[in-house]
Every structure is written in structure tokens, then in C-alpha cells.
Amino acid sequence: MKKVEAFLVCSFTENGAGGNPAGVVLHADNLSDEEKSEIAKTVGYSETAFVSRDEAVDFELSFFTVTGEVDFCGHATLAAFSILHQKGMVSEGQYVQRTKAGLLAVTVECNGHIVMEQKLPDYRGVHSYEVISGLIGIDSAVLESTQLPIEVISTGLPDIIVPVPLGYLDKIQVNESLLSDFCKRHEVIGVHAFELCEEGSELTASCRNFAPLFGIPEESATGSASGALACYLTKHLGSTHSNYFTFEQGRTMGCISRIKASVELNEQGITKVKVGGFAREVGQQKISV
């Protein structure tokens, strides 16, 4: 029987409050995938990150939901590096993590702000307003009124980016069974819906994320989908030399998160995608496997 300590961390907090909880297990080198899966189920959060040594780069990270492994998780990465920083295992600087989504840079700032580099966007096609309407309970004519496409984009994990008009985000009612079946058929994680905020707001958009196929009815901060959304907005709403975005998520859950994202460009297109935020430890859990 192995005894494991899981740190419980809220990621993408706003002034120390809100955020999305993730588990973090350090020194995970000797844990099997089955043990990691069991630990993630016991922790019970949408994702738990496992941090191991790596011979070529700084760390290897693996990510498990309550139903199994995923290639990448933004808020769990933020949680992991925040704990590494708080425990004195990393200091201010840049690090490289090995994930199943590839080698990705992570910057730790002196104030504890963590910035994660994500994969360059992979645009995987569009879906009709009519089809998505049935999954989220918003009339197709309402979705079409945004004049923006519904598009699958991955910067580590593929999500369906769904624009809704201002005032409709909180009205979404997901059919979890239909959405799970749809995501399984189309090999996507879930829906990342957003409404653009009014001009003059410090926020770019408010967001909601649904991934019932992976045991996540809704989550209050989604790092990977925030990178995909930043690329979506850059593609469809104009591009400049560098674009900065601030996203709010978790409002309807009473757990507001704040996510910063940035996209760098040149003449060929997007050259870097970064997502950042703060995290705070909220507890520890001892688990035997």
C-alpha cells in the first residue's frame, strides 16, 4: 500500500477567491496509471496533476479526470507549478513540462503568477447552429445572430467554441447525454461557450465550459479552452501584433475565476499562445493506494 499526499489547489483565483479546484501530487514517479486514476477519483476534482522527474526537461506532468487520463489540463498545470513554487521546488523563471500534448513552457513570476505556453492552434472544422442548438438549449437563430462560427479548436485539447449573444450565456441548459454522445463521436472534450463583454469592460468575454463525457458537468475555469478561445477571437475578430484577453468563468457556479490569455502573431499567423493566472492551496488529502 502506497501513501500519497494530494495538494488541493484552486486555480485562476480572483483576489484569492473563486477559481477551479485541482489535485496535485508531487513525486509521482513510482505511481502506475491505474494508481493515478484511483487517486484522481478519490480527490474527486475535474482533474488531478501528477508531477514526475524527467531526464530531458524539468518535469513530466500527467493529468487524470475522474474517468481517465487526458493529454493536457491548463488549470491543473497552473495548480502544479503554483505548488512547486510555494514549496520552494522552483523559483522565478521559465521551465519546460513534458505532457502528452507535447513539450510546453511554463513561466513562474516572482509574485506567484503562472503563465503556461500552449500548443499552436489546430482548427478542426465547424458545426452547424442547428446541431449545437440541441446540445445547449439555445435556439439556433439566436446562435446564428452572433454571425460567428461554431468551431472546434485545440491548443492542447479540442473544444467546441460556441459564441452566444450577450445575455444568453447564463441561459444555456446542456443536455448532458446528447453532448456526451456528440463529443464521443467527434472526438472532442466538450463545449466552451462565451459571450463577448460590452466595450469598455475590463473583461473580454464571460465563459462557461461543459465536458460531461469526462465527468465534468460544468467547470469554473478551463485553461486549455481559454487558449483556444484566444485563438478563435484573434482569427475571427481581427489580429494585431499581439493580442491580450481577460476571461471570466464560473459566474453561474458562484465561483468566479479570472483567466489571462495572450496570442503573438507574425505574417504567417499565430506564433505563441499563453494562458496565465494565480492559484492558492486550500487543503491537503492523504490517500492510500
BASELUM-432044 format. One line per 5 residues: number of its first residue (from 1); for each residue x, y, z of C-alpha. Coordinates in nm, 3 decimals, padded with zeros to 5 digits. Example, Ala and Ser with C-alpha at 12.3 -4.5 7.8 and 13.67 -1.06 7.14 Angstrom:
2
1 = 01.230:-00.450:00.780 | 01.367:-00.106:00.714
This chain:
289
1 = 00.000:00.000:00.000 | 00.142:00.340:-00.104 | 00.061:00.654:00.093 | 00.023:00.965:-00.124 | -00.033:01.329:-00.035
6 = -00.251:01.529:-00.273 | -00.247:01.907:-00.254 | -00.586:02.067:-00.315 | -00.545:02.387:-00.514 | -00.784:02.645:-00.663
11 = -00.657:02.776:-00.998 | -00.736:03.103:-01.173 | -00.845:03.268:-00.849 | -00.951:03.632:-00.843 | -00.811:03.820:-00.543
16 = -00.760:03.485:-00.371 | -01.121:03.374:-00.414 | -01.309:03.153:-00.661 | -01.113:02.951:-00.911 | -01.130:02.590:-01.025
21 = -01.005:02.318:-00.789 | -00.744:02.066:-00.899 | -00.546:01.799:-00.720 | -00.166:01.799:-00.734 | 00.054:01.500:-00.649
26 = 00.430:01.565:-00.637 | 00.699:01.293:-00.662 | 00.464:01.075:-00.870 | 00.743:00.877:-01.043 | 00.652:00.541:-00.892
31 = 00.277:00.560:-00.945 | 00.116:00.348:-01.216 | -00.158:00.485:-01.441 | -00.409:00.270:-01.251 | -00.296:00.420:-00.919
36 = -00.310:00.772:-01.062 | -00.662:00.709:-01.184 | -00.765:00.578:-00.842 | -00.612:00.884:-00.672 | -00.789:01.121:-00.912
41 = -01.123:00.951:-00.837 | -01.059:00.983:-00.463 | -00.968:01.350:-00.492 | -01.287:01.392:-00.696 | -01.194:01.712:-00.879
46 = -01.228:01.757:-01.255 | -00.852:01.697:-01.290 | -00.554:01.594:-01.082 | -00.197:01.662:-01.199 | 00.088:01.420:-01.127
51 = 00.441:01.564:-01.128 | 00.739:01.339:-01.202 | 01.108:01.380:-01.283 | 01.216:01.393:-01.647 | 01.564:01.322:-01.785
56 = 01.547:01.577:-02.068 | 01.326:01.862:-01.939 | 01.233:01.999:-01.598 | 00.924:01.792:-01.518 | 00.683:01.542:-01.665
61 = 00.316:01.606:-01.591 | 00.024:01.371:-01.643 | -00.342:01.459:-01.593 | -00.630:01.240:-01.480 | -01.001:01.316:-01.456
66 = -01.240:01.103:-01.253 | -01.294:00.893:-01.565 | -00.941:00.861:-01.705 | -00.631:01.032:-01.845 | -00.633:01.342:-02.067
71 = -00.341:01.479:-02.266 | -00.332:01.822:-02.103 | -00.507:02.038:-01.845 | -00.444:02.409:-01.808 | -00.584:02.471:-01.460
76 = -00.410:02.162:-01.320 | -00.080:02.278:-01.473 | -00.126:02.614:-01.304 | -00.204:02.435:-00.976 | 00.104:02.213:-01.005
81 = 00.354:02.490:-01.073 | 00.198:02.710:-00.808 | 00.254:02.433:-00.550 | 00.608:02.372:-00.679 | 00.673:02.744:-00.629
86 = 00.510:02.760:-00.286 | 00.709:02.457:-00.166 | 01.038:02.609:-00.287 | 01.094:02.346:-00.557 | 01.102:02.611:-00.831
91 = 01.183:02.980:-00.820 | 01.111:03.266:-01.058 | 01.200:03.165:-01.414 | 01.100:02.952:-01.711 | 01.055:02.575:-01.705
96 = 00.959:02.306:-01.955 | 00.700:02.038:-01.885 | 00.658:01.718:-02.082 | 00.291:01.638:-02.141 | 00.106:01.411:-02.381
101 = 00.021:01.732:-02.568 | 00.394:01.797:-02.618 | 00.675:01.995:-02.453 | 00.530:02.318:-02.313 | 00.699:02.613:-02.142
106 = 00.578:02.745:-01.808 | 00.692:03.078:-01.662 | 00.685:03.137:-01.286 | 00.679:03.506:-01.196 | 00.807:03.643:-00.866
111 = 00.456:03.721:-00.739 | 00.340:03.362:-00.799 | 00.162:03.435:-01.125 | 00.199:03.134:-01.356 | 00.197:03.164:-01.738
116 = 00.164:02.849:-01.946 | 00.254:02.819:-02.311 | 00.009:02.607:-02.508 | 00.027:02.432:-02.843 | -00.032:02.635:-03.155
121 = -00.397:02.621:-03.262 | -00.531:02.326:-03.454 | -00.853:02.428:-03.630 | -01.066:02.116:-03.672 | -01.375:02.236:-03.853
126 = -01.712:02.397:-03.786 | -02.053:02.270:-03.674 | -02.397:02.399:-03.762 | -02.602:02.622:-03.535 | -02.889:02.373:-03.561
131 = -02.685:02.080:-03.430 | -02.527:02.269:-03.140 | -02.861:02.430:-03.051 | -02.998:02.092:-02.947 | -02.699:02.026:-02.721
136 = -02.708:02.351:-02.523 | -03.074:02.455:-02.528 | -03.031:02.785:-02.713 | -03.235:02.846:-03.029 | -03.034:02.813:-03.350
141 = -03.150:03.157:-03.472 | -03.009:03.309:-03.152 | -02.675:03.137:-03.210 | -02.670:03.245:-03.574 | -02.735:03.608:-03.474
146 = -02.375:03.633:-03.348 | -02.257:03.598:-03.712 | -01.965:03.399:-03.571 | -01.895:03.032:-03.648 | -01.909:02.742:-03.407
151 = -01.561:02.595:-03.443 | -01.355:02.316:-03.289 | -01.010:02.440:-03.187 | -00.734:02.269:-02.990 | -00.436:02.427:-02.817
156 = -00.384:02.102:-02.626 | -00.736:01.963:-02.608 | -01.010:02.001:-02.872 | -01.313:02.204:-02.757 | -01.620:02.328:-02.943
161 = -01.603:02.709:-02.921 | -01.961:02.838:-02.914 | -02.038:03.213:-02.927 | -02.370:03.328:-02.779 | -02.516:03.682:-02.774
166 = -02.471:03.895:-02.464 | -02.728:03.792:-02.205 | -02.764:03.431:-02.322 | -02.466:03.263:-02.154 | -02.648:03.203:-01.825
171 = -02.947:03.061:-02.014 | -02.758:02.761:-02.150 | -02.913:02.428:-02.047 | -02.689:02.142:-02.155 | -02.833:01.804:-02.249
176 = -02.553:01.601:-02.093 | -02.642:01.273:-02.261 | -02.661:01.425:-02.611 | -02.345:01.631:-02.558 | -02.150:01.330:-02.432
181 = -02.255:01.124:-02.733 | -02.170:01.410:-02.970 | -01.826:01.462:-02.813 | -01.750:01.091:-02.832 | -01.846:01.074:-03.199
186 = -01.650:01.384:-03.293 | -01.350:01.322:-03.061 | -01.379:01.650:-02.871 | -01.368:01.726:-02.499 | -01.674:01.946:-02.461
191 = -01.834:02.285:-02.523 | -01.666:02.614:-02.435 | -01.936:02.880:-02.471 | -01.870:03.253:-02.442 | -02.041:03.590:-02.464
196 = -01.837:03.897:-02.552 | -01.848:04.169:-02.288 | -01.955:04.525:-02.359 | -01.697:04.772:-02.486 | -01.516:04.941:-02.200
201 = -01.532:04.633:-01.976 | -01.204:04.508:-01.832 | -01.321:04.162:-01.939 | -01.302:04.035:-02.297 | -01.562:03.762:-02.250
206 = -01.753:03.559:-01.994 | -01.734:03.183:-02.046 | -01.886:02.851:-01.947 | -01.735:02.506:-02.009 | -01.917:02.171:-02.019
211 = -01.747:01.831:-02.055 | -01.991:01.566:-01.926 | -01.819:01.293:-02.129 | -01.525:01.329:-01.888 | -01.735:01.355:-01.574
216 = -01.742:01.736:-01.573 | -02.099:01.873:-01.590 | -01.950:02.226:-01.574 | -01.622:02.371:-01.453 | -01.534:02.716:-01.328
221 = -01.203:02.769:-01.513 | -01.063:02.594:-01.819 | -00.707:02.683:-01.915 | -00.678:02.483:-02.237 | -01.009:02.612:-02.376
226 = -00.910:02.969:-02.285 | -00.609:02.938:-02.514 | -00.834:02.803:-02.789 | -01.078:03.092:-02.736 | -00.796:03.347:-02.759
231 = -00.700:03.197:-03.097 | -01.066:03.195:-03.208 | -01.109:03.565:-03.125 | -00.782:03.653:-03.295 | -00.891:03.464:-03.608
236 = -01.246:03.597:-03.633 | -01.234:03.944:-03.476 | -00.914:04.076:-03.627 | -00.548:04.038:-03.544 | -00.278:04.275:-03.428
241 = 00.088:04.221:-03.348 | -00.006:04.088:-03.002 | -00.350:04.027:-02.855 | -00.431:04.017:-02.483 | -00.753:03.881:-02.336
246 = -00.913:03.857:-01.992 | -01.179:03.590:-01.943 | -01.424:03.534:-01.659 | -01.561:03.187:-01.592 | -01.768:03.020:-01.320
251 = -02.020:03.300:-01.268 | -02.326:03.073:-01.274 | -02.149:02.835:-01.034 | -02.090:03.108:-00.776 | -01.717:03.054:-00.818
256 = -01.579:03.328:-01.041 | -01.239:03.269:-01.199 | -01.012:03.513:-01.382 | -00.802:03.387:-01.673 | -00.548:03.588:-01.874
261 = -00.458:03.480:-02.227 | -00.232:03.621:-02.496 | -00.157:03.544:-02.858 | 00.153:03.651:-03.053 | 00.145:03.681:-03.431
266 = 00.354:03.739:-03.738 | 00.271:03.748:-04.110 | 00.231:03.368:-04.116 | -00.017:03.361:-03.827 | -00.013:03.276:-03.457
271 = 00.334:03.202:-03.319 | 00.260:03.171:-02.944 | -00.039:03.103:-02.720 | -00.014:03.169:-02.347 | -00.258:03.139:-02.058
276 = -00.192:03.259:-01.706 | -00.334:03.317:-01.361 | -00.295:03.278:-00.987 | -00.365:02.977:-00.767 | -00.397:02.911:-00.396
281 = -00.367:02.596:-00.186 | -00.690:02.518:00.000 | -00.601:02.189:00.168 | -00.428:01.851:00.158 | -00.556:01.497:00.136
286 = -00.374:01.177:00.235 | -00.462:00.881:00.013 | -00.362:00.515:00.024 | -00.344:00.314:-00.299
